[in-house]
Amino acid sequence: MVPARLPFELIRSPAAMRARAEDLRRDGLRICVVPTMGYLHEGHLSLLRAGRARSDVLVLTLFVNPTQFGPGEDLSTYPRDEAGDLAKARSCGVDIAFCPTPEAMYAPGHKSYVQVEDLDQPLCGASRPGHFRGVATVVTKLFNLTRPHLAVFGQKDFQQLALIRRMTEDLDIGVEILGMPTVREPDGLAMSSRNAYLSAEDRAQATCLSRGLAAAERALQSGERATEALLAAARAPIEAAAGARIDYVELRDAATLESIERVDAPAVLAMAVFFGKTRLIDNTVLDLAPVA
Ligand code: AMP
């Protein structure tokens, strides 16, 4: 029997969220959570639709998590639109929006953090020390509060997804993790809440990230396997964009995130590029699997 749809609920208190989730579990319902920092775009909505199709109760979390921002990063200016997010959430069939305050999530005296070793070090971990400790901690807390059977994340944040998969397995969290493909603008730019920061000129140049990924994919398809050459192909369009400053462009093993000299197994080509103060990330998995 298909359970009747629940009336939409907005929950702000972590204790109320936890109690509600316990009740839903007791009723035998399958809970899916989609954690976000809000300012929802089509990428987020694709995760919600995937979760909707695979669960009885769809929980969206909207929380700009202070512990994953470093000093001098954009915590205070991160774009927010709670009313707009709630309207989009309802249109995607969200049952519960969980929107806690930072004070409620991190009470005075908070001392506990989750660290996923090694996977938190390279790529964004090197540029943003402490970022993944904040991510792992908040995702653990959101899992404990929403008690999901399933959680959906985007491959746009490839390292985050790898780390959450590792953490969920290592700590016996018992939540199924689903990764969804990156949703892009028609010109190839990966959708991101941070795209809102870009000037018109930078927005036009920001396609250099996806053009870099495509150039490396083409090089791979024409037989190139050497990391150095694939990275050179990826960097070229970015170096040609006047407003772009490379934070990193790297090729690593897709499973372990260890550096590689050649592509012999699935590898992730990942990049972070600054336009002014705005830092954009993108990635693609380079795979040698023969095309059918
Ligand atoms: P954020 O609000 O940026 O923390 O992102 C929340 C979730 O949405 C994360 O799992 C992201 O990987 C995912 N996400 C962000 N941008 C995209 C995108 N363009 N396509 C698919 N998923 C995305």
Residues whose N, C-alpha, C, O or C-beta is under 5 A from the ligand:
A	BS01	AMP	P35 T36 M37 G38 G43 H44 V152 F153 G154 Q155 K156 D157 M180 P181 T182 V183 A190 M191 S192
